[in-house]
Amino acid sequence: MAVLNKKEEKIAAVLEKLPKKYTDKDFVELFIKLYSKDWGKIKAAYIKQSQDKEPGTIVKMPKPELYLKQLLDNYLTSTKA
């Protein structure tokens, strides 16, 4: 199950609203502002994985902010190809 539905569309929408020179932090902040429900889902998925893990195992999902940055990086890489 995907944590974020229609992620490419949402990432593109956020990028359209950002200035040409933006930081990862700018992207994350605007994403949270525009898609607060999705941000809640991302955080909830991370918390659930953190709580459900067995002691000594690693949480496979990155922290929510890093998750969004990775989605952005993947999106930018795929659109350049």
MOPAC internal coordinates of N, CA, C and O (Angstrom, degrees):
PM7 1SCF
backbone

  N    0.0000 0     0.00 0     0.00 0    0    0    0
  C    1.4483 1     0.00 0     0.00 0    1    0    0
  C    1.5239 1   109.30 1     0.00 0    2    1    0
  O    1.2310 1   120.80 1   -49.78 1    3    2    1
  N    1.2971 1   116.07 1   130.22 1    3    2    1
  C    1.4613 1   121.01 1   179.19 1    5    3    2
  C    1.5222 1   110.06 1   -74.39 1    6    5    3
  O    1.2310 1   120.97 1   -40.55 1    7    6    5
  N    1.3105 1   115.76 1   139.45 1    7    6    5
  C    1.4595 1   120.37 1   177.54 1    9    7    6
  C    1.5190 1   109.40 1   -72.47 1   10    9    7
  O    1.2310 1   120.44 1   143.92 1   11   10    9
  N    1.3246 1   116.76 1   -36.08 1   11   10    9
  C    1.4600 1   121.81 1  -175.05 1   13   11   10
  C    1.5228 1   109.65 1  -125.92 1   14   13   11
  O    1.2310 1   120.51 1   -62.10 1   15   14   13
  N    1.3244 1   116.63 1   117.90 1   15   14   13
  C    1.4589 1   121.36 1   178.33 1   17   15   14
  C    1.5210 1   110.08 1   -84.28 1   18   17   15
  O    1.2310 1   120.45 1   -33.38 1   19   18   17
  N    1.3282 1   116.75 1   146.62 1   19   18   17
  C    1.4598 1   123.77 1   178.71 1   21   19   18
  C    1.5255 1   111.43 1    52.84 1   22   21   19
  O    1.2310 1   120.77 1  -137.77 1   23   22   21
  N    1.3226 1   116.13 1    42.23 1   23   22   21
  C    1.4625 1   119.83 1  -174.40 1   25   23   22
  C    1.5210 1   112.89 1   -62.42 1   26   25   23
  O    1.2310 1   119.59 1   142.88 1   27   26   25
  N    1.3404 1   118.39 1   -37.12 1   27   26   25
  C    1.4595 1   119.59 1  -179.70 1   29   27   26
  C    1.5254 1   111.41 1   -62.69 1   30   29   27
  O    1.2310 1   120.73 1   137.76 1   31   30   29
  N    1.3304 1   116.21 1   -42.24 1   31   30   29
  C    1.4626 1   120.44 1   179.20 1   33   31   30
  C    1.5289 1   110.92 1   -63.81 1   34   33   31
  O    1.2310 1   120.77 1   138.27 1   35   34   33
  N    1.3172 1   116.13 1   -41.73 1   35   34   33
  C    1.4620 1   120.35 1  -178.15 1   37   35   34
  C    1.5213 1   111.29 1   -69.87 1   38   37   35
  O    1.2310 1   120.32 1   139.87 1   39   38   37
  N    1.3136 1   117.00 1   -40.13 1   39   38   37
  C    1.4570 1   120.20 1   178.02 1   41   39   38
  C    1.5304 1   109.49 1   -63.57 1   42   41   39
  O    1.2310 1   120.35 1   135.45 1   43   42   41
  N    1.3280 1   116.94 1   -44.55 1   43   42   41
  C    1.4636 1   120.86 1   179.19 1   45   43   42
  C    1.5288 1   110.59 1   -61.09 1   46   45   43
  O    1.2310 1   120.21 1   139.25 1   47   46   45
  N    1.3346 1   117.20 1   -40.75 1   47   46   45
  C    1.4632 1   120.78 1   179.83 1   49   47   46
  C    1.5283 1   111.36 1   -63.98 1   50   49   47
  O    1.2310 1   120.52 1   140.13 1   51   50   49
  N    1.3136 1   116.61 1   -39.87 1   51   50   49
  C    1.4682 1   120.25 1   178.38 1   53   51   50
  C    1.5243 1   109.48 1   -66.81 1   54   53   51
  O    1.2310 1   120.26 1   135.26 1   55   54   53
  N    1.3221 1   117.12 1   -44.74 1   55   54   53
  C    1.4636 1   120.49 1  -179.09 1   57   55   54
  C    1.5228 1   112.25 1   -61.97 1   58   57   55
  O    1.2310 1   120.02 1   145.79 1   59   58   57
  N    1.3288 1   117.56 1   -34.21 1   59   58   57
  C    1.4678 1   121.20 1   178.20 1   61   59   58
  C    1.5250 1   111.55 1   -62.59 1   62   61   59
  O    1.2310 1   120.36 1   148.41 1   63   62   61
  N    1.3179 1   116.91 1   -31.59 1   63   62   61
  C    1.4595 1   121.23 1  -176.56 1   65   63   62
  C    1.5342 1   113.19 1   -88.34 1   66   65   63
  O    1.2310 1   120.66 1   168.14 1   67   66   65
  N    1.3239 1   116.34 1   -11.86 1   67   66   65
  C    1.4632 1   120.40 1  -179.48 1   69   67   66
  C    1.5299 1   110.56 1   -88.11 1   70   69   67
  O    1.2310 1   120.21 1   -28.74 1   71   70   69
  N    1.3486 1   117.20 1   151.26 1   71   70   69
  C    1.4674 1   118.61 1   173.38 1   73   71   70
  C    1.5242 1   110.34 1   -67.31 1   74   73   71
  O    1.2310 1   120.43 1   -13.84 1   75   74   73
  N    1.3336 1   116.79 1   166.16 1   75   74   73
  C    1.4639 1   119.99 1  -178.16 1   77   75   74
  C    1.5178 1   112.47 1   -58.36 1   78   77   75
  O    1.2310 1   120.42 1   141.71 1   79   78   77
  N    1.3179 1   116.80 1   -38.29 1   79   78   77
  C    1.4702 1   120.22 1   178.05 1   81   79   78
  C    1.5229 1   107.65 1  -102.70 1   82   81   79
  O    1.2310 1   121.03 1   -75.70 1   83   82   81
  N    1.3035 1   115.63 1   104.30 1   83   82   81
  C    1.4634 1   121.78 1  -179.93 1   85   83   82
  C    1.5237 1   108.72 1  -130.82 1   86   85   83
  O    1.2310 1   121.41 1   -18.35 1   87   86   85
  N    1.3193 1   114.91 1   161.65 1   87   86   85
  C    1.4630 1   119.96 1   176.73 1   89   87   86
  C    1.5227 1   108.76 1  -106.31 1   90   89   87
  O    1.2310 1   121.21 1   -11.94 1   91   90   89
  N    1.3323 1   115.29 1   168.06 1   91   90   89
  C    1.4639 1   119.41 1   175.07 1   93   91   90
  C    1.5244 1   110.10 1   -59.33 1   94   93   91
  O    1.2310 1   121.03 1   142.79 1   95   94   93
  N    1.3338 1   115.63 1   -37.21 1   95   94   93
  C    1.4629 1   120.70 1   179.66 1   97   95   94
  C    1.5280 1   110.42 1   -62.91 1   98   97   95
  O    1.2310 1   120.07 1   138.28 1   99   98   97
  N    1.3374 1   117.48 1   -41.72 1   99   98   97
  C    1.4680 1   121.38 1   177.10 1  101   99   98
  C    1.5215 1   110.27 1   -59.48 1  102  101   99
  O    1.2310 1   120.82 1   135.78 1  103  102  101
  N    1.3401 1   116.04 1   -44.22 1  103  102  101
  C    1.4587 1   120.72 1   179.86 1  105  103  102
  C    1.5231 1   110.90 1   -61.00 1  106  105  103
  O    1.2310 1   120.45 1   131.38 1  107  106  105
  N    1.3308 1   116.74 1   -48.62 1  107  106  105
  C    1.4670 1   120.98 1  -178.27 1  109  107  106
  C    1.5274 1   110.22 1   -61.46 1  110  109  107
  O    1.2310 1   120.14 1   134.89 1  111  110  109
  N    1.3231 1   117.35 1   -45.11 1  111  110  109
  C    1.4690 1   120.90 1  -178.69 1  113  111  110
  C    1.5267 1   111.65 1   -62.07 1  114  113  111
  O    1.2310 1   120.22 1   135.94 1  115  114  113
  N    1.3290 1   117.18 1   -44.06 1  115  114  113
  C    1.4652 1   119.72 1  -179.91 1  117  115  114
  C    1.5225 1   111.02 1   -70.19 1  118  117  115
  O    1.2310 1   120.01 1   142.89 1  119  118  117
  N    1.3233 1   117.59 1   -37.11 1  119  118  117
  C    1.4667 1   120.23 1   176.96 1  121  119  118
  C    1.5276 1   109.70 1   -59.06 1  122  121  119
  O    1.2310 1   120.76 1   133.24 1  123  122  121
  N    1.3339 1   116.16 1   -46.76 1  123  122  121
  C    1.4672 1   120.59 1  -179.73 1  125  123  122
  C    1.5285 1   110.44 1   -60.78 1  126  125  123
  O    1.2310 1   120.69 1   139.32 1  127  126  125
  N    1.3206 1   116.28 1   -40.68 1  127  126  125
  C    1.4724 1   120.78 1  -179.50 1  129  127  126
  C    1.5304 1   111.06 1   -65.68 1  130  129  127
  O    1.2310 1   120.50 1   136.37 1  131  130  129
  N    1.3221 1   116.66 1   -43.63 1  131  130  129
  C    1.4683 1   120.98 1  -176.44 1  133  131  130
  C    1.5270 1   113.25 1   -79.70 1  134  133  131
  O    1.2310 1   120.68 1   145.99 1  135  134  133
  N    1.3193 1   116.31 1   -34.01 1  135  134  133
  C    1.4635 1   120.79 1  -173.91 1  137  135  134
  C    1.5256 1   110.86 1  -127.90 1  138  137  135
  O    1.2310 1   120.90 1  -119.07 1  139  138  137
  N    1.3048 1   115.89 1    60.93 1  139  138  137
  C    1.4710 1   120.05 1  -175.88 1  141  139  138
  C    1.5310 1   112.04 1   -63.99 1  142  141  139
  O    1.2310 1   119.99 1   145.33 1  143  142  141
  N    1.3269 1   117.63 1   -34.67 1  143  142  141
  C    1.4729 1   119.30 1   178.23 1  145  143  142
  C    1.5215 1   110.88 1   -65.98 1  146  145  143
  O    1.2310 1   120.39 1   138.37 1  147  146  145
  N    1.3197 1   116.85 1   -41.63 1  147  146  145
  C    1.4628 1   120.47 1   177.90 1  149  147  146
  C    1.5252 1   110.39 1   -66.21 1  150  149  147
  O    1.2310 1   120.34 1   141.87 1  151  150  149
  N    1.3149 1   116.95 1   -38.13 1  151  150  149
  C    1.4629 1   120.64 1   176.91 1  153  151  150
  C    1.5290 1   109.44 1   -60.28 1  154  153  151
  O    1.2310 1   120.74 1   138.34 1  155  154  153
  N    1.3366 1   116.19 1   -41.66 1  155  154  153
  C    1.4609 1   120.20 1   177.18 1  157  155  154
  C    1.5192 1   111.75 1   -61.44 1  158  157  155
  O    1.2310 1   120.24 1   140.94 1  159  158  157
  N    1.3346 1   117.15 1   -39.06 1  159  158  157
  C    1.4668 1   121.16 1   178.45 1  161  159  158
  C    1.5261 1   111.16 1   -65.66 1  162  161  159
  O    1.2310 1   120.73 1   139.34 1  163  162  161
  N    1.3283 1   116.20 1   -40.66 1  163  162  161
  C    1.4655 1   120.44 1   179.53 1  165  163  162
  C    1.5232 1   109.54 1   -63.74 1  166  165  163
  O    1.2310 1   120.69 1   132.95 1  167  166  165
  N    1.3286 1   116.29 1   -47.05 1  167  166  165
  C    1.4620 1   119.88 1   179.81 1  169  167  166
  C    1.5237 1   111.16 1   -63.46 1  170  169  167
  O    1.2310 1   120.34 1   139.02 1  171  170  169
  N    1.3332 1   116.96 1   -40.98 1  171  170  169
  C    1.4629 1   120.91 1   179.98 1  173  171  170
  C    1.5331 1   111.03 1   -63.82 1  174  173  171
  O    1.2310 1   120.34 1   139.54 1  175  174  173
  N    1.3265 1   116.96 1   -40.46 1  175  174  173
  C    1.4716 1   120.59 1   178.98 1  177  175  174
  C    1.5270 1   110.21 1   -64.09 1  178  177  175
  O    1.2310 1   120.48 1   139.38 1  179  178  177
  N    1.3163 1   116.68 1   -40.62 1  179  178  177
  C    1.4617 1   120.09 1   178.97 1  181  179  178
  C    1.5318 1   111.18 1   -65.41 1  182  181  179
  O    1.2310 1   120.90 1   134.59 1  183  182  181
  N    1.3187 1   115.89 1   -45.41 1  183  182  181
  C    1.4699 1   120.43 1  -179.99 1  185  183  182
  C    1.5234 1   110.24 1   -62.62 1  186  185  183
  O    1.2310 1   120.57 1   137.47 1  187  186  185
  N    1.3357 1   116.52 1   -42.53 1  187  186  185
  C    1.4655 1   119.88 1   179.69 1  189  187  186
  C    1.5246 1   110.75 1   -61.16 1  190  189  187
  O    1.2310 1   120.25 1   135.14 1  191  190  189
  N    1.3291 1   117.13 1   -44.86 1  191  190  189
  C    1.4692 1   119.73 1   178.52 1  193  191  190
  C    1.5242 1   110.62 1   -63.49 1  194  193  191
  O    1.2310 1   120.49 1   141.12 1  195  194  193
  N    1.3148 1   116.67 1   -38.88 1  195  194  193
  C    1.4669 1   120.21 1  -179.97 1  197  195  194
  C    1.5230 1   111.30 1   -64.30 1  198  197  195
  O    1.2310 1   120.67 1   140.43 1  199  198  197
  N    1.3149 1   116.33 1   -39.57 1  199  198  197
  C    1.4550 1   120.65 1  -177.53 1  201  199  198
  C    1.5263 1   112.47 1   -78.67 1  202  201  199
  O    1.2310 1   120.45 1   148.79 1  203  202  201
  N    1.3177 1   116.74 1   -31.21 1  203  202  201
  C    1.4603 1   120.77 1  -176.16 1  205  203  202
  C    1.5281 1   113.44 1   -83.40 1  206  205  203
  O    1.2310 1   120.28 1   169.05 1  207  206  205
  N    1.3201 1   117.07 1   -10.95 1  207  206  205
  C    1.4692 1   118.72 1  -175.37 1  209  207  206
  C    1.5206 1   111.04 1   -73.48 1  210  209  207
  O    1.2310 1   121.72 1   -27.71 1  211  210  209
  N    1.2963 1   114.32 1   152.29 1  211  210  209
  C    1.4594 1   120.69 1   176.59 1  213  211  210
  C    1.5230 1   108.57 1   -80.04 1  214  213  211
  O    1.2310 1   119.84 1   -30.93 1  215  214  213
  N    1.3135 1   117.91 1   149.07 1  215  214  213
  C    1.4699 1   119.71 1   178.71 1  217  215  214
  C    1.5334 1   111.40 1   -55.35 1  218  217  215
  O    1.2310 1   121.22 1   -45.96 1  219  218  217
  N    1.3262 1   115.27 1   134.04 1  219  218  217
  C    1.4567 1   120.41 1   179.01 1  221  219  218
  C    1.5172 1   114.49 1    90.24 1  222  221  219
  O    1.2310 1   119.49 1   172.97 1  223  222  221
  N    1.3302 1   118.59 1    -7.03 1  223  222  221
  C    1.4620 1   120.66 1   178.49 1  225  223  222
  C    1.5254 1   109.36 1   -95.98 1  226  225  223
  O    1.2310 1   121.41 1   -18.09 1  227  226  225
  N    1.3106 1   114.91 1   161.91 1  227  226  225
  C    1.4613 1   121.61 1  -176.73 1  229  227  226
  C    1.5228 1   109.18 1   -99.78 1  230  229  227
  O    1.2310 1   120.78 1   -41.71 1  231  230  229
  N    1.3330 1   116.12 1   138.29 1  231  230  229
  C    1.4636 1   121.04 1   174.25 1  233  231  230
  C    1.5223 1   107.27 1   -72.47 1  234  233  231
  O    1.2310 1   120.00 1   -55.37 1  235  234  233
  N    1.3218 1   117.60 1   124.63 1  235  234  233
  C    1.4644 1   121.55 1  -174.81 1  237  235  234
  C    1.5224 1   112.32 1   -76.73 1  238  237  235
  O    1.2310 1   120.18 1   150.29 1  239  238  237
  N    1.3095 1   117.27 1   -29.71 1  239  238  237
  C    1.4620 1   120.35 1  -179.77 1  241  239  238
  C    1.5258 1   108.72 1   -81.65 1  242  241  239
  O    1.2310 1   120.41 1   -46.88 1  243  242  241
  N    1.3356 1   116.81 1   133.12 1  243  242  241
  C    1.4642 1   118.63 1   176.89 1  245  243  242
  C    1.5297 1   111.05 1   -69.33 1  246  245  243
  O    1.2310 1   120.79 1   -15.59 1  247  246  245
  N    1.3109 1   116.09 1   164.41 1  247  246  245
  C    1.4649 1   120.12 1   177.03 1  249  247  246
  C    1.5243 1   108.69 1   -56.08 1  250  249  247
  O    1.2310 1   119.44 1   -29.22 1  251  250  249
  N    1.3369 1   118.67 1   150.78 1  251  250  249
  C    1.4705 1   121.59 1  -173.51 1  253  251  250
  C    1.5323 1   115.27 1   -50.89 1  254  253  251
  O    1.2310 1   119.74 1   136.06 1  255  254  253
  N    1.3352 1   118.10 1   -43.94 1  255  254  253
  C    1.4651 1   119.68 1  -179.98 1  257  255  254
  C    1.5240 1   110.89 1   -64.51 1  258  257  255
  O    1.2310 1   120.77 1   137.28 1  259  258  257
  N    1.3137 1   116.13 1   -42.72 1  259  258  257
  C    1.4592 1   120.89 1   179.46 1  261  259  258
  C    1.5311 1   110.56 1   -66.95 1  262  261  259
  O    1.2310 1   120.60 1   143.96 1  263  262  261
  N    1.3217 1   116.46 1   -36.04 1  263  262  261
  C    1.4689 1   121.44 1   177.22 1  265  263  262
  C    1.5324 1   109.84 1   -58.01 1  266  265  263
  O    1.2310 1   120.56 1   133.61 1  267  266  265
  N    1.3443 1   116.54 1   -46.39 1  267  266  265
  C    1.4671 1   119.67 1   179.45 1  269  267  266
  C    1.5189 1   111.33 1   -65.66 1  270  269  267
  O    1.2310 1   119.99 1   140.29 1  271  270  269
  N    1.3199 1   117.62 1   -39.71 1  271  270  269
  C    1.4586 1   120.54 1   178.59 1  273  271  270
  C    1.5277 1   110.84 1   -63.35 1  274  273  271
  O    1.2310 1   120.51 1   141.24 1  275  274  273
  N    1.3289 1   116.62 1   -38.76 1  275  274  273
  C    1.4656 1   119.93 1   177.94 1  277  275  274
  C    1.5267 1   111.06 1   -67.27 1  278  277  275
  O    1.2310 1   120.48 1   140.55 1  279  278  277
  N    1.3354 1   116.69 1   -39.45 1  279  278  277
  C    1.4692 1   119.39 1   176.28 1  281  279  278
  C    1.5236 1   110.28 1   -60.56 1  282  281  279
  O    1.2310 1   120.73 1   137.08 1  283  282  281
  N    1.3245 1   116.20 1   -42.92 1  283  282  281
  C    1.4655 1   120.56 1   178.48 1  285  283  282
  C    1.5213 1   110.36 1   -62.02 1  286  285  283
  O    1.2310 1   120.13 1   131.76 1  287  286  285
  N    1.3160 1   117.36 1   -48.24 1  287  286  285
  C    1.4721 1   120.91 1   179.81 1  289  287  286
  C    1.5260 1   111.10 1   -58.75 1  290  289  287
  O    1.2310 1   120.39 1   134.92 1  291  290  289
  N    1.3287 1   116.87 1   -45.08 1  291  290  289
  C    1.4687 1   121.02 1   179.07 1  293  291  290
  C    1.5246 1   110.63 1   -62.54 1  294  293  291
  O    1.2310 1   120.53 1   138.27 1  295  294  293
  N    1.3203 1   116.59 1   -41.73 1  295  294  293
  C    1.4685 1   121.21 1   179.67 1  297  295  294
  C    1.5258 1   110.11 1   -62.99 1  298  297  295
  O    1.2310 1   120.66 1   132.07 1  299  298  297
  N    1.3381 1   116.34 1   -47.93 1  299  298  297
  C    1.4646 1   119.82 1  -178.45 1  301  299  298
  C    1.5239 1   111.19 1   -64.03 1  302  301  299
  O    1.2310 1   120.19 1   141.86 1  303  302  301
  N    1.3132 1   117.24 1   -38.14 1  303  302  301
  C    1.4636 1   121.39 1   178.13 1  305  303  302
  C    1.5231 1   110.79 1   -64.95 1  306  305  303
  O    1.2310 1   120.57 1   137.14 1  307  306  305
  N    1.3269 1   116.52 1   -42.86 1  307  306  305
  C    1.4699 1   119.63 1  -177.16 1  309  307  306
  C    1.5281 1   112.08 1   -72.17 1  310  309  307
  O    1.2310 1   119.80 1   151.75 1  311  310  309
  N    1.3298 1   117.99 1   -28.25 1  311  310  309
  C    1.4673 1   119.30 1  -179.59 1  313  311  310
  C    1.5300 1   111.90 1   -81.64 1  314  313  311
  O    1.2310 1   120.15 1   160.56 1  315  314  313
  N    1.3333 1   117.32 1   -19.44 1  315  314  313
  C    1.4688 1   121.17 1   177.90 1  317  315  314
  C    1.5203 1   111.55 1   -80.12 1  318  317  315
  O    1.2310 1   121.05 1   155.40 1  319  318  317
  N    1.3227 1   115.60 1   -24.60 1  319  318  317
  C    1.4739 1   119.62 1  -175.55 1  321  319  318
  C    1.5094 1   112.01 1   -72.44 1  322  321  319
  O    1.2310 1   120.10 1   180.00 1  323  322  321

